[in-house]
């Protein structure tokens, strides 16, 4: 993936994919914070297959 614009889009989509369940759900701030902490604990493959 050499195209910088395509790379930026892939990174945006990857990041949003991680937080989408948190930001698209109506939840109290404390619950959202806990959900984000759980997401942050994980290891996820990047758009390039790396962990």
N, C-alpha and C positions, 0 to 999 in steps of 0.2 A: 504494500500500500504506500506508494511514493507520493501521491497527490496530497499536498498539505490540507486542502479543503476536505477531501474524503477522510483523511486521518482525524481532523477535528470533529467531523460529524460522527465518526465511529466512537470517538471518546465521549462526546456528548450523549450519544445513545446508550453507551455502556453505563455511564454514571447515572443517567436518569433511570435506566432499568433497575439499578440497585435501590434507588430511593422512591421509585414510583409507588410501591405499596404503602409507603409512609405518607407521602404528600397527597395522594389521591383519596385518602380515607379521612373522614371527620373523626378526630380523636382529641381528647384533652392533651394539653402540652406535655404533661408528665408521661403519658402513654406514648406519644410520638417520640419523645426523648428516649424512652426505653427501647422502642422499635429501632431507632437509628443506632443505638449502642449495639444492638444485636447484629445489625447489618455491618457495622464497623468491625466486629469481631471476626467476621468471616474472611475467607480467602476465595477469590473469584478469578476465573480465567479472563484475561483481557481480550480485547478484540483480536489480538494476535496469538492467542492461545497460551500465554504465559500466566503463571500464578503470581 
